[in-house]
Amino acid sequence: MAQSVCLLSRIVASSITASVRAGTIIRDVMSHGGLNIVEKGKNDLQTEADRCAQRCIIASLSHQFPNITIIGEEESSNCDVPSDWVVTEADQEVLKLKLPAHLEDIDPKDICIWVDPLDGTSEYTQGLVEHVTVLVGIAIGERAVGGVIHQPYYKNDESDTLGRTIWGINGVGFGGFTPIAPPDGKRIVTTTRSHSDSNVQAAISALCPDEVLRVGGAGYKVILLMEGKAHAYVFASKGCKRWDTCAPEAVLHAVGGTLTDLYGEHYSYDAGTSYPNLRGVLATAAGQNHQWYLSKMPHEVKEKLKQ
């Protein structure tokens, strides 16, 4: 890869090809039937696909960018990585992008890559594979700037193939899909499918939605916002982590949407930050008044997140 291309473009371009390879691994594990499920905690599963996809992504990116911090959801492994899992190609469309001056010369020590190799593991084990995404988020300092969301099981009707990769760089552009505005005259909210509780429900009820879509994975929920299928994503719980939201936040911001905690603050994604998103997640589609949704969050709901 030409070194004359700026670092951020090279990382996003390489993350696209690595996530596609990880998606193939996820499909292969499922088709072979050996999920080898491990329960990490309550409602927190890990499969062979999670472990293998992470090894693929981290090996591929660390090989090309050895001086950059990479944080993955799954514990690191000392196992050898098959050579065909180490991807060194890069997406050519992203490499051609012109970045603004403040993104062109970035110190590698200021970059942190957050990897969720299989977002929506619970749904994956249940065969609800359309909820599954591979997430690679790139932060500069505290802010999520670039993101890649790969859908291993997305059906491309025209080519009859599986897999779609969405990417975005905040303030620069996006690709892999065409954003659609959610419908006027109604309010559709998406939220967790498997981690709901009274606080989550209270936050949703406060918005008086016409429809609630309960699906798995932060990546898939944000895709619903960008494809016009929901107006807001609400999760008034501490169950989400930085690797769940870094990539979706960057891509959503690139198309004009917003993702914050329930207090309206952006999460920090620098390498030294804590992992849990303790103050919940509120994301809104492009064109939605994010402040309005924040104003509707009950005081009791937000206070419960502090406990």
N, C-alpha and C positions, 0 to 999 in steps of 0.2 A: 504494500500500500504506500502510495506517495506520501512522504513525510511533510511535503509542502502543504498538505491539507491540514487545517487546524485540528487540534486535539479533540475538541468536543465533537466535531463532525465525524472523526474517525471512530470515536467510542460509540456513538449512536449507530453508525453504519455497521460496525462489527457486532454490536448488540443485536441488530436485526438478524444477521445471518446465524449467530449463535442461538438465538431464541427459536429460529426455525428448526435448527438441528435438534434442540431440546424437545420441540414439539413432536418430531419424528420419534424420538426416544420414548416419549410419553405414550404415543400410539402403539409402539412396538411392545412396551411392557403390558399394556392392556390386552393386546391381541394374543400375547403368549400366556396370559392368565396368572402370572406369578406376581401379585401385587405386594406380598409380604408386608402386610399392614402392621404398623407399630402405633400404639396409643401414647402420644407424648404427654397428654393431659386430658382433662375433661373436654369433650367435643373437639379434640385437637389430634388429628391423625397424620401419619406420615406413611408413604408407600415407597416401594422400590422406584417408582417413576419420579417421585420428589427427589430422592437421593441421586439418581442417575442424571436427571435433568440439571440439577445444581452442579454436579461434577463437570458436566459438559460446558455449561456457561462460564463457571469460574475458571476452569482450565483454559478455555478459549480466550477469555478477556485478560487473565493474568499473564498469559503467554505474550500477548501483544502490548499490554500496559502494566509492566511489573512494578511501577512506582505509585500505582493508584490503589486506594483502599477499596476493597470489595467486601460487602457484608451480605451473607446469604441467610435465608431463614433456617435451613437445616444445618446441623453441626458439620463441621468440616471433616473430610475423610482423607486418610493417608493412602487409600487404595489407588493403584495405578489407573489412569484414565486411558481407555482404548484410543489409539491414534486417530481413528475416524470420528471421535467425539471432539477433537480439538480443531475448531474451525478458524481459519485465518482469512477467509474471504470477507468482503465488505460490500454493503449495498451501494451501488454506484450512484443512484439518485441523490442520496444524502451527501455523498462525497462532493457533489457538484454545488451544494448550497453555498450561498454567500452569507456569512454570519456578520452581525454587527461588531464593531470594533471591540466592545467590552467582552465579547465571547471568543475573540480570536486568539488571544494570548493568555491562556489559563495555566496557572502553576499546578502540576499534577497533585501536589500535596493538598490542594484546596478541593479536590474532586473526591466524591464518595459514590460508589455504585451500590445500589440496593437491589438484591435479587430475590424474588419469590419464584422458585422454579416451577411450582404448580399451585396456582391460586384456585381454590375451590376443591381441595382434596376430598372433603366429605362427599361432595357431589360426584366426583370422579369415581369413588368406590361404589357409589350407588348407580352408576351408569348414566348420570345426568351430565354427559360430557360437553354439552354446549355451554355450560357454565364455566368450564375450565379455561384459564389463561396462564401464560408465562409472562412474568413481569420483570423488566429491567429498567430501573430508574437511575438517572444520573443527576446528582446534586453538585452544585458549585457553592462552596460555603454552606450556608444554612438552607438555601432554596433549591427546590426541585426544578431543574431546567430542561432536562431531556427525558424522554420516556419511550419505551417500546412495550407494546401489548400484543402478544401473539396468541391466536386462538387455534389450537391444534386441530379442532374438530369442526371448524367453520366450513360449510359446504359451498364451494364455488360452482354454481349451477352451470355456468357457461363452459367451464373446462372439466367439470365432474371430478375435481380434485379436492383434497382436504387441506385446510390451513389458510389463515389470513394474518397478516402482520400490520398493525397500526403503529405509527410513530408520530412524535411531535417534539418540537423544540420551542419553548415558550418565547414568543416575540419574533420567531423566525418562520415557522411553517409546520405543516403536518402532511402525512401521506398514508396511503393504504386504504383509504375509505373516503366517502363523501358525507360530511355532517348533515344532519336533518334536524330542523327545529321541532320541538314537541308541539302537540296540537293546542290550539287556543281553546278557551272556553271550558277547560277542565283541568284538574290537577292530579297527576299520576306520580306516586312516590314509590321508589324502590328501596328495599331494606333487606336485612338478613333473612335467610331461610332457616338456618339451624341454630342461631345464637340469640334468639329474641328473649326478652324478659319484660317485666312491667314498665321499666324505665324506657326501653325502646318503644314499647307500645304507646306510652304517654306522649312521647315526642311526636310520633306519627299522628296520633289522634288530634293533637293541637293544630295540625295543618288542615284538618277536615278534607282529606283527599277523596277524590271520586273513585280512585282505584289504587290498590297497593300491590306491587309486584315483589314477591318474596323469592329471591334468587341467591345463588351462592357466589362468593368471590367478589372482592372489591373491584377487580378489573372488569368483570362482566357488568357489574352495576354501573360503572362509569361509561361503559360502552352503550348501555341503554340510554343514558343521558345524551350521548353524542349522536345516537341514531334516531332521536326523536321519540323514543318509546317511554320516556319518563322525564319529569320536570326536575325532580330532586332525589337525592340519595341521602337517607337519614339513618344514622346508627348511634344512638345514645348509650354507648357502652364502651368499656375499656378493652374490648377483645381484639381490636385491630392493631397492627404493628406498622412500623415505618416501611418495611418492604412491601406491605399491602398497598400503600397509598402513594409512594414516591413516583412511580411511573404513571399511574392514573392521573395524579395531580398535574404532572408536567404536560401530558397529552391533552387533558381537559382544558388547562389554561391556554394551550396553543390554539385551541379552537374557540376560545372566548368564554369558557365556563369558569367556575370557581370551586375550589375545595379548601375548606378550613376545618377547625374544630368547632364545637358548638358555641364557642365564645367569639367566633369570627377571627381567631388568630391562626396564622399559618404554622404548621409543624416545622421544626428544624430537622434537617437531614444531614448535618455535618457528621463526620466519623465518630465524634465523641458523644453524640446525643444518646439518650435512652431509647429503647426500642418500642415500648408500648405507646399507642395513641390514647393517652389517659383521659382526654377530654372529648372523646367521641369524634364522629365525622359527619360533616354536612357538605354535600356537593350539589351544585346546581348547574343546569344546562345553560349554554350560551343564550343570552337574551332574558334570562330569569333574574329577578331582583333578589340577589343573595341576602341582602340586608333584611328584606321582608321575612324570609324564612328564619333568619336568626332571631328576629323580633318575636316570632311566634313560639320560640322554644321556652317552655315553662321554667320559671326560676327553680322549682323543685327538681326538675329533671337535671339541670346543670349542677345544682348543689349535690345531687346524689353521685355525680361523677367525681366529686372531690373527696368522697368518703373512702 
